[in-house]
């Protein structure tokens, strides 16, 4: 399977895209290539009415850091992009990629160096409701050349080192519901405005935990949000056991909010995320 990855094939294995320098590959200290692993993940989306949120990806590129004097427009015109994958479109159901689940897009060797941007070409997007209603969505014209996702900090590829990058595809922001979300026949359609972020794993950490009423009663579909600079940075919906996970979070201090209709919301300040470490934060909700 590893050999297939190195040929640039995309396989479905999880939910997020992480990038980290973590493991030496082989015994050689020399050579001009390291391995990049891309994984896809998703922020939460109201699932009570939606069965699938599908995207099709047929091309992935990565950009070498441009000279400091180059503007963003000039950098895009330079021959700085390396094609990581180009071929048959691969479908991903973003609703399968929640709470730490990731889908591996590819694993391949690329040249040693620093990279600051990924470009993802999405050819199709589709929403399928649980009653079978289907919505084929228009891809924004401005994304015809590919969705640009900044890598900040930059991804540094070292010789014989495997580096992992996590791409978080925010479904709740990318698929904007038109109409009444209380019942299926009230939904008139969706507008597709893709929102993604990328994070190099060695700079990121994880927050996970459980939401419950008491020691024996978990709360499913509670909305857990992590807030940075008064903006929701990422969020998750708990599963049927009350568990949630937020991955690919830059090291730093955050505020968290946990809420669900019918319960009193809970706010926790000063949640610290450390690179390559896991922070556990549980919540108790009261009706």
Buried (B, 14 or more C-beta within 10 A) or exposed (E): EEEEBEEBBBBBBBBBBBBBBBEBBEEEEEEEBBBBBBBBBBBBBBBEBBBBBBBBBBBBBBBBBBEEEBEEEEBBEEEBBBEBBEEEBBEBBBBBBBBBBBBBBBBBBBEBBEBBBBBBBBEBBBBBBEEEBEBEBEBBEEBEEBBBBEBBEBBBBBBBBBBBBBBBBBBBBBBEBEEEEEEBEEBEEBEBEBBBBBBBBBBBBBBBBBBBBEEEEBBEBBBBBBBBEEEBBBBBBBBEEBBBBBBBBBBBEBBBBBBBEEBEBBEEEEBEBEBEEEBEBBBBBEE
